[in-house]
């Protein structure tokens, strides 16, 4: 067990970054010197930027941000001990520092969080301008679409870095990601490393929190994409309208040169209209879901999908993407379900608008499978084994889409193993139970990330939703011991014609409970359960095995 959830991204720094004089940064970004520093700002050279006192390299500028619970100025002395040669903070932070930093110069700005992105971009010499860049936002589908784009952009340009929920990856280096969108200095130095190593593209995830908190500050991507907007993060945004407004900030000239927006839900349609009305960023509308009660399949979208066909054997989906100039693109999405067709269509249009050739994009998409925790297949139906899948679906809407997607490739029973988060939106817990009870045959209710809450209370809320659909709790089991036991139980229940899907955690490498981060991931646990239930055949058995294998 550990109290530290993630490895540091400290290694993802450029090896050679020409230093920038602190005086030049102060002039360019309107930073004020606090007091009368003894050091000449022109003599202080900045080699990098960090907002994490534990992740400061020698010669860097430490930005002490006001936080939700504590002020970063409280950690400035630690940053200086780690090699920081200057500190930027706000007036309150400067007061907290006092004389504790000795001769290290202190600069202030009224809103250091708003300026840290442009500051880091300046220090790392604006690396995004040397890359083909895409960013994807939306409630669900960001990670899948981002990986689709990484595959496509790599096929087009040779290599593509990725920064998102699952990992931070540049070239051969990869670390677990601490959040969907890293702080601005980490993103800028990752892109600087990419440029240094000859990587030509970047595929990024943009969370609503990150957009509001300026983590994408200083970065203008070539194409920004929007998947959908569904109930989530209302503990932070309060209303769906506020949530949409946060997303909308990405589709402005400050952050994007082009926009591609899925208009399958009313929020996407509203966003596309808003961006078009502003007129500052060209926008393409994409419709992946069939229009209801309309003879026009496009319904005003420039791009629209038809001929969606699920493959029972491949757990994939073929579709036709129609374009504004009459083109018809035959494509294969390597994941099941219409929701993933939406992700694939979005990735294709974004790639085309980023300059990728159509054939290159289509071929690369078809091979972009087994994304960590996103409809990740642990076993495939083969006449002997059932299909076992790990997916990140953790909102009612995502659960609905995930279960409908796997139902299409399931001739037998659909088994779902799921729970809900602690210290997050409590309103979605019974809704998750209702969706699961309505769409799955067998339910195994367990813990997800209880955090500081009593796990039993969370499960009770989920089961209350289940009871509203199944008052007698038919084919419902509650596992109170450990999530891994629930995953194993799901596999035990799975027959050759069945599918078991474990939802909620996806790629996550830790389970958070009572203040501790416990190393855990659904995929290896499910893989072990699959191997125990369906041992690998011996050579003689394999030679006479099923024709489906």
C-alpha positions in Angstrom: 0.0 0.0 0.0 1.1 3.5 -0.7 0.0 7.1 -0.1 1.4 8.1 -3.4 -0.9 7.2 -6.3 1.3 7.9 -9.3 4.9 7.9 -10.5 6.3 11.3 -11.2 6.6 12.6 -14.7 10.0 14.1 -13.8 11.7 12.1 -16.5 9.7 13.7 -19.2 11.8 16.8 -19.5 13.9 18.0 -22.5 17.6 17.3 -22.0 18.6 20.5 -23.7 16.5 23.7 -23.2 18.1 27.0 -23.9 17.6 29.1 -20.7 15.5 32.3 -20.6 16.4 35.3 -18.5 14.0 35.9 -15.6 13.9 39.6 -16.6 12.6 38.7 -20.0 9.9 36.6 -18.6 8.9 39.3 -16.2 8.6 41.8 -19.0 6.8 39.5 -21.4 4.2 38.3 -18.9 3.9 41.4 -16.7 5.3 39.9 -13.6 6.1 42.1 -10.7 9.1 41.8 -8.4 8.1 41.3 -4.8 10.0 43.8 -2.5 13.5 44.7 -3.5 15.2 41.6 -4.6 19.0 41.6 -4.2 19.5 39.5 -7.3 19.5 41.1 -10.7 16.7 39.4 -12.6 18.7 39.7 -15.8 21.3 37.4 -14.3 18.8 34.7 -13.2 18.4 32.1 -16.0 15.4 29.8 -16.1 15.7 26.3 -17.5 12.2 25.0 -16.7 9.0 25.5 -14.8 7.2 23.5 -12.2 4.1 23.9 -9.9 5.0 20.8 -7.9 7.6 21.4 -5.2 8.5 17.7 -5.2 9.1 17.8 -9.0 11.5 20.7 -9.3 14.7 20.4 -11.2 17.8 22.6 -10.7 17.5 25.9 -12.5 13.7 26.0 -12.6 11.1 28.5 -11.7 8.6 27.3 -9.0 5.1 28.7 -9.4 3.3 28.7 -6.0 -0.4 28.5 -6.9 -3.3 29.1 -4.5 -5.0 25.7 -4.0 -8.4 24.6 -2.8 -7.0 23.6 0.6 -3.4 24.9 0.9 -1.4 27.6 -0.8 1.6 26.5 -2.9 3.7 29.2 -1.1 3.8 26.8 1.9 6.0 24.5 -0.2 8.3 27.1 -1.8 11.2 26.4 0.6 11.1 22.7 -0.4 11.2 23.8 -4.1 14.2 26.0 -3.5 15.9 23.2 -1.7 15.2 21.1 -4.8 17.0 23.6 -7.0 14.4 26.3 -7.9 16.1 29.6 -8.6 13.0 31.8 -8.5 9.4 31.8 -7.3 6.3 33.1 -8.8 3.1 33.5 -6.8 0.3 35.9 -6.0 0.3 38.7 -3.4 -1.1 36.4 -0.7 1.6 33.9 -1.5 4.3 36.5 -1.3 3.1 37.5 2.1 3.2 33.9 3.3 6.8 33.6 2.0 8.2 36.4 4.0 12.0 36.2 4.1 12.1 32.4 4.2 13.7 32.1 0.8 16.8 34.2 1.3 18.2 35.7 -1.9 15.9 33.8 -4.2 13.9 36.3 -6.2 10.1 36.3 -5.8 7.8 37.6 -8.6 4.0 38.1 -8.3 1.0 38.1 -10.7 -2.6 38.6 -9.7 -3.6 35.2 -11.2 -0.5 33.0 -11.4 -2.6 30.0 -12.5 -3.8 31.9 -15.6 -0.2 32.9 -16.5 1.7 29.7 -15.8 0.8 28.1 -19.2 2.0 31.0 -21.3 5.0 31.2 -19.0 5.9 27.6 -19.5 5.4 27.8 -23.2 7.8 30.7 -23.3 10.4 28.9 -21.2 10.2 25.7 -23.4 10.2 27.8 -26.6 6.6 27.2 -27.7 7.0 23.5 -28.6 3.3 23.1 -29.8 4.2 25.2 -32.8 6.5 22.4 -34.0 4.0 19.6 -33.7 0.7 18.6 -35.3 -1.6 18.7 -32.3 -5.1 17.5 -31.4 -7.1 17.7 -28.2 -10.3 15.9 -27.3 -12.8 17.0 -24.7 -16.2 15.7 -23.6 -17.6 13.5 -20.8 -17.0 10.1 -22.3 -14.9 8.9 -25.2 -11.9 11.2 -24.7 -9.4 8.5 -24.0 -10.6 6.2 -26.8 -10.6 9.0 -29.4 -7.2 10.2 -28.2 -5.7 6.7 -28.7 -7.4 6.5 -32.1 -5.8 9.8 -33.1 -2.4 8.7 -31.7 -2.5 5.6 -34.0 -3.6 7.7 -37.0 -1.1 10.5 -36.4 1.8 8.1 -35.8 0.9 6.4 -39.2 1.0 9.8 -40.8 4.1 11.3 -39.2 6.1 8.5 -37.7 5.5 9.1 -33.9 2.9 10.7 -31.8 3.1 11.6 -28.1 0.1 11.1 -25.9 -1.0 12.9 -22.7 -4.2 11.8 -21.2 -6.0 9.8 -18.5 -4.0 6.6 -18.9 -0.5 7.6 -19.6 2.0 10.3 -20.5 4.1 8.9 -23.3 6.9 10.4 -25.5 8.8 8.1 -27.7 9.9 5.1 -25.7 9.2 6.8 -22.3 5.9 6.3 -20.6 4.6 6.9 -17.1 1.2 6.6 -15.5 -0.8 9.8 -15.7 -1.8 11.6 -12.5 -4.9 13.1 -14.1 -6.7 13.5 -17.4 -4.8 16.7 -18.3 -1.5 17.4 -16.6 -0.5 20.8 -15.2 0.6 23.3 -17.9 4.4 23.1 -17.2 4.3 19.3 -17.5 2.5 19.4 -20.8 4.8 22.1 -22.2 8.0 20.2 -21.2 6.6 16.9 -22.6 6.0 18.6 -25.9 9.5 20.1 -25.7 10.9 16.6 -25.2 8.8 15.4 -28.1 10.3 18.1 -30.4 13.8 17.2 -29.1 13.3 13.5 -29.9 11.9 14.1 -33.4 8.3 13.2 -32.5 6.0 15.1 -34.9 2.6 15.0 -33.3 0.7 15.2 -30.0 -2.6 13.7 -29.1 -4.1 15.2 -25.9 -7.1 14.9 -23.6 -8.7 18.1 -22.3 -10.8 17.7 -19.2 -13.2 20.4 -18.2 -11.3 20.9 -14.9 -8.1 21.5 -16.9 -9.8 24.0 -19.2 -11.1 26.0 -16.2 -7.8 25.7 -14.4 -5.8 26.9 -17.4 -3.7 23.7 -17.8 -3.9 24.1 -21.6 -2.8 27.7 -21.3 -0.1 28.6 -23.8 -1.1 25.8 -26.2 -3.1 26.2 -29.4 -3.9 22.9 -31.0 -4.5 22.4 -34.7 -7.8 20.5 -34.2 -10.0 20.3 -31.1 -12.7 17.7 -30.8 -15.8 17.2 -28.7 -17.4 13.8 -28.0 -20.5 14.4 -25.9 -21.7 15.9 -22.6 -23.3 13.6 -19.9 -23.9 13.9 -16.2 -20.6 14.0 -14.4 -18.4 16.3 -12.4 -21.4 18.3 -11.1 -19.7 18.5 -7.7 -17.3 20.9 -9.5 -19.4 22.5 -12.2 -22.8 22.5 -10.3 -25.0 22.6 -13.5 -24.8 21.1 -16.9 -24.8 24.6 -18.4 -21.7 25.5 -16.4 -20.2 22.2 -17.5 -20.8 23.0 -21.2 -19.4 26.5 -20.8 -16.2 25.0 -19.4 -15.9 22.8 -22.5 -16.7 25.6 -24.8 -13.5 27.5 -23.7 -11.5 25.0 -25.7 -13.1 26.0 -29.0 -11.7 29.5 -29.1 -8.7 31.0 -30.9 -6.8 30.9 -27.6 -6.7 27.1 -27.7 -7.7 25.8 -31.1 -7.4 26.5 -34.9 -10.2 24.2 -35.9 -13.1 22.5 -34.2 -14.8 19.1 -34.9 -17.9 18.6 -32.7 -20.2 15.6 -32.4 -23.8 16.8 -32.5 -25.6 13.6 -31.4 -26.7 15.2 -28.1 -28.3 18.6 -27.6 -25.2 19.8 -25.8 -23.0 19.1 -28.8 -25.5 20.8 -31.0 -25.6 23.9 -28.8 -21.8 23.9 -28.6 -21.4 23.7 -32.4 -23.9 26.6 -32.8 -22.0 28.7 -30.3 -18.7 28.1 -32.0 -20.1 28.8 -35.4 -21.8 32.0 -34.2 -18.6 33.3 -32.8 -17.0 32.7 -36.2 -13.4 32.7 -34.9 -12.8 28.9 -35.2 -14.0 26.9 -38.3 -16.2 24.0 -37.1 -17.2 20.6 -38.6 -20.3 18.9 -37.2 -20.3 15.1 -37.0 -23.4 12.9 -36.5 -22.8 9.3 -35.6 -26.2 8.3 -34.2 -29.2 7.8 -36.5 -31.5 10.8 -36.5 -34.8 10.2 -34.9 -38.0 10.9 -36.8 -36.1 12.5 -39.7 -35.6 11.6 -43.3 -32.4 13.6 -43.3 -29.6 11.4 -41.8 -27.2 14.4 -41.5 -29.6 16.9 -39.9 -27.3 19.8 -40.7 -24.0 17.9 -39.9 -21.3 18.0 -42.6 -20.3 14.4 -41.6 -22.6 11.6 -40.8 -22.5 7.8 -40.3 -24.6 5.0 -41.9 -24.4 1.3 -42.4 -23.3 0.5 -38.9 -22.7 -3.3 -38.5 -21.5 -5.1 -35.4 -19.2 -8.1 -35.8 -20.0 -10.9 -33.3 -16.7 -12.6 -33.9 -14.4 -9.6 -33.9 -16.1 -7.5 -31.3 -15.7 -4.6 -33.8 -18.0 -2.4 -35.9 -17.9 -1.4 -39.6 -19.5 1.8 -40.8 -19.7 4.3 -43.6 -18.7 8.0 -43.0 -20.3 10.4 -45.4 -18.5 13.8 -46.0 -19.5 17.3 -47.0 -18.2 16.8 -50.6 -20.1 13.6 -51.2 -17.3 11.2 -50.2 -18.2 7.9 -48.6 -15.4 6.5 -46.3 -15.7 2.8 -45.5 -14.2 2.3 -42.0 -13.8 -0.3 -39.3 -13.9 0.7 -35.6 -11.9 -1.9 -33.7 -14.3 -1.7 -30.7 -18.0 -2.6 -30.3 -20.9 -0.2 -30.0 -22.2 2.9 -31.5 -20.5 5.0 -28.9 -17.2 3.8 -30.2 -18.3 4.5 -33.8 -18.9 8.0 -32.6 -15.4 8.1 -31.2 -14.0 6.7 -34.4 -15.9 9.1 -36.7 -14.7 12.0 -34.6 -11.1 10.8 -34.8 -11.3 10.3 -38.6 -12.7 13.8 -39.2 -10.2 15.4 -36.8 -7.3 13.5 -38.5 -8.5 14.6 -42.0 -8.7 18.2 -40.9 -5.2 17.8 -39.5 -3.9 16.9 -42.9 -3.9 13.1 -42.8 -4.6 11.2 -46.0 -7.9 9.3 -45.9 -6.4 5.9 -46.7 -3.8 6.3 -44.0 -6.4 7.4 -41.4 -8.8 4.5 -42.2 -6.1 1.8 -42.1 -4.5 3.1 -38.8 -7.9 3.3 -37.1 -8.7 -0.3 -37.9 -5.6 -1.4 -36.0 -6.1 0.9 -32.9 -7.5 -1.7 -30.6 -7.0 -2.9 -27.0 -6.9 0.6 -25.5 -6.3 0.2 -21.8 -9.6 0.1 -19.9 -11.7 1.0 -22.9 -13.6 -2.0 -24.1 -10.4 -3.9 -23.4 -10.9 -7.5 -24.4 -9.3 -9.9 -21.9 -10.8 -13.0 -23.6 -12.7 -13.4 -26.9 -15.6 -15.8 -27.5 -14.2 -18.9 -29.2 -16.6 -21.7 -28.6 -15.0 -22.6 -25.3 -14.6 -19.3 -23.5 -16.9 -16.3 -23.1 -16.0 -12.7 -23.8 -14.5 -10.8 -20.9 -14.1 -7.0 -21.1 -12.8 -4.2 -18.9 -14.3 -0.8 -19.5 -14.1 2.6 -17.8 -17.9 3.4 -18.0 -18.6 5.2 -14.7 -21.6 7.5 -15.5 -25.2 6.3 -16.1 -25.0 7.4 -19.7 -21.7 5.7 -20.3 -23.0 2.5 -18.6 -26.0 2.6 -20.8 -23.9 2.9 -23.9 -21.4 0.2 -22.8 -24.0 -2.4 -22.0 -25.9 -1.8 -25.2 -22.6 -2.1 -27.1 -21.7 -5.5 -25.6 -25.3 -6.7 -25.9 -24.9 -6.6 -29.7 -22.0 -9.1 -29.5 -23.5 -11.4 -26.8 -25.6 -14.4 -27.9 -26.1 -15.5 -24.2 -26.3 -13.6 -20.9 -24.7 -10.2 -20.2 -23.0 -10.0 -16.8 -21.9 -6.7 -15.4 -19.6 -6.1 -12.4 -19.8 -2.6 -11.1 -20.0 -0.1 -8.3 -19.7 3.7 -7.8 -17.2 6.3 -6.6 -17.0 7.7 -3.1 -16.6 11.5 -2.5 -18.2 12.2 -5.9 -21.6 12.9 -7.4 -23.9 10.9 -5.2 -26.9 11.3 -7.5 -25.5 9.0 -10.1 -25.3 5.9 -7.8 -28.9 4.8 -8.0 -29.0 5.7 -11.7 -26.1 3.3 -12.3 -28.1 0.6 -10.5 -31.1 1.3 -12.6 -29.2 1.2 -15.9 -27.5 -2.1 -15.0 -30.7 -3.7 -13.8 -32.5 -2.8 -17.0 -29.8 -3.8 -19.5 -27.8 -6.6 -18.0 -29.0 -10.1 -17.1 -26.7 -10.7 -14.1 -25.4 -8.0 -11.7 -22.4 -8.2 -9.4 -22.3 -5.1 -7.2 -19.0 -4.2 -5.6 -16.7 -1.3 -4.6 -15.0 1.1 -7.0 -13.1 3.9 -5.2 -14.8 4.4 -1.8 -12.2 7.1 -0.8 -13.3 8.5 2.6 -16.9 7.1 2.5 -18.3 3.9 4.0 -18.3 1.4 1.1 -21.5 -0.2 2.3 -23.4 3.1 2.0 -22.3 3.5 -1.6 -23.3 0.0 -2.4 -26.7 0.5 -0.7 -27.3 3.6 -2.9 -26.5 1.6 -6.0 -28.7 -1.3 -4.9 -31.6 1.1 -4.2 -31.5 1.9 -7.9 -31.4 -1.8 -8.8 -34.4 -2.5 -6.6 -36.5 0.2 -8.4 -36.2 -2.1 -11.5 -35.9 -5.5 -9.8 -37.7 -5.3 -6.4 -36.7 -8.9 -5.7 -33.0 -8.5 -6.7 -33.2 -11.4 -9.1 -29.8 -12.4 -10.4 -28.1 -9.7 -8.3 -25.1 -10.4 -6.1 -23.3 -8.1 -3.7 -19.6 -8.7 -3.0 -18.5 -6.9 0.2 -15.0 -8.3 0.6 -12.9 -7.0 -2.2 -13.3 -5.8 -5.8 -11.0 -8.5 -7.1 -13.4 -11.1 -5.6 -16.3 -9.5 -7.6 -14.3 -9.6 -10.8 -13.5 -13.3 -10.3 -17.2 -14.0 -9.5 -18.2 -12.4 -12.8 -15.9 -14.6 -14.7 -17.1 -17.7 -12.8 -20.6 -16.9 -13.9 -19.6 -16.5 -17.5 -20.5 -19.3 -20.0 -19.2 -19.7 -23.5 -22.1 -17.7 -25.0 -22.0 -15.0 -22.3 -20.2 -11.7 -21.9 -18.9 -10.3 -18.6 -18.0 -6.6 -18.5 -16.3 -5.0 -15.5 -17.0 -1.2 -15.4 -16.0 1.8 -13.5 -12.2 1.7 -13.1 -10.9 0.8 -16.5 -7.2 1.6 -16.8 -6.9 2.9 -13.2 -3.8 1.4 -11.4 -5.0 2.1 -7.9 -8.0 1.6 -5.7 -8.5 4.5 -3.3 -9.9 3.7 0.1 -9.7 5.4 3.5 -6.9 7.7 2.4 -4.7 5.0 0.9 -4.0 4.2 -2.7 -3.9 0.4 -3.1 -2.2 -1.0 -6.2 -5.0 -2.6 -8.2 -6.1 -2.9 -11.8 -9.1 -4.8 -13.2 -7.4 -6.2 -16.3 -4.8 -8.5 -14.7 -7.3 -9.7 -12.1 -9.8 -10.6 -14.8 -7.0 -12.2 -16.9 -6.0 -14.5 -14.0 -9.6 -15.4 -13.5 -10.0 -16.3 -17.2 -6.9 -18.4 -17.2 -8.1 -20.2 -14.0 -11.6 -20.9 -15.5 -10.4 -21.8 -19.0 -6.8 -23.1 -18.8 -4.7 -23.0 -21.9 -5.0 -26.2 -23.9 -2.2 -28.7 -24.3 -0.7 -29.3 -27.7 -2.8 -32.3 -28.4 -6.0 -30.6 -27.2 -5.2 -27.5 -29.2 -4.7 -29.4 -32.4 -8.3 -30.8 -32.2 -9.8 -27.6 -30.8 -12.8 -25.7 -31.9 -13.0 -24.4 -35.4 -13.9 -21.0 -33.9 -10.4 -20.6 -32.4 
